């Protein structure tokens, strides 16, 4: 059996998950994601007006704010789905905004889950999960399948592995989408209003999955309107409005004692319903 | 015991033992219908229908029965009238019909000319299939360039598509065939036919591919790119498989049209079914060879259309 050199090296590293390839060393105390003076314009509309943010490893950062405040845009800038107009974004020390940096390599390290799931409808749940590891990382099909089953089991959908997205509920689709993002072994996960498109009774299954991830120590940036989740799971709460970070602190602190009048107004509007 | 029961009821007949009061008109209608089919052609049929109408009215407004009989009479009447009309038509048209058969379905010509056009039709199919493969590949490449990031590619392909779509196919076939030979490229007629059809049809199919690609939600590209796929990987594994599924019905229709348009390469002298049939028509002095060509085309195009319909249904279910 003469395998390729890559195959051989994989056989040697038996214990650790086999697709750990270029896990970058992060020095203690160094942020995983650093955003410096980020501006983003859509035509004449300035969606982001100078964001500065450092996200430490294993931190769960919850981003809230009124719609149109730039939360999603900021998230999409982190993995380069939107190009920054000005400013810099570093993910594990690599500059996302730099023309020379390999965005695809950076994106392997940044998982993203979308409001509209965006599962690949022509592929079964498990194929959705294995596609990127096989095609992007060159993982063998058996290895990818094994890992995918593990992940689907983790999100509680092992028995739905062979179902097509059209036959899954919204909550199930979103959990498959989470498994799909996890399959690339990301160092940070971005969640863009992932429960907003779900029927109310399906929200909790997705939030529970996310809570599980947070407990395991995944670094997460979560844009959401679920204040309960923010309070319970978030390590840090960021309130954004009109393209700037207005408030940034411990969730409990920001909820109970918002400093800025805009934050106070926002919370008074939302929390009055709870 | 049952006899006893019957006797008990004898004095006072219960409705179910009553003799049915069947309409005489219905009986007459049935008899006329039978006569109409046998001894009294037209007259019997007409009377059967008329009697049946009367019987049905009577049954509707009184307590007469026999609706089934009336219906049977009426049906027989109609059948006998239709048969009579057909027989009449046959006698009247026998002379012209003979001429028609001699011209369109001449048995002697069929025996010799249809195998000949059948073989030529294989060439037609060969041109169509080879062209289709070239068209699919070219069309997809053109479509990808049409939506490319690079403006130059977008412009070139847009101009190509618009020029081709704005010209008659027959003109393009002539220009390409004779243009190639003036350029000193010695293509066989077959190759020239394939090149012409490819150049023409690729423009149309490129637009179909583009529509398919653009119909895929941009979230699909975002999801695949955010997993680290390159643009081409995202196209190949995520967008195109979905886009192509969606455009299979229009593409299949294009293929049917292409098969038919293959006949146009007869004009640059390729011996395909139409040309061979046309020549045979001259030789045999009747149109039977071309009828054969038509039948061969239908033999392929009708099942192909059924196949497209089947595909459409299956795809609709899949979504």
Interface residues (C-beta under 8 A of the other chain):
Chain A: X79 X81 X104 X105 X107 X108 X110 X111 X112 X114 X116 X118 X119 X120 X121 X122 X131 X132 X135 X136 X137 X166 X177 X180 X181 X184
Chain B: X217 X219 X220 X222 X223 X224 X225 X226 X227 X228 X229 X230 X233 X237 X238 X241 X242 X245 X319
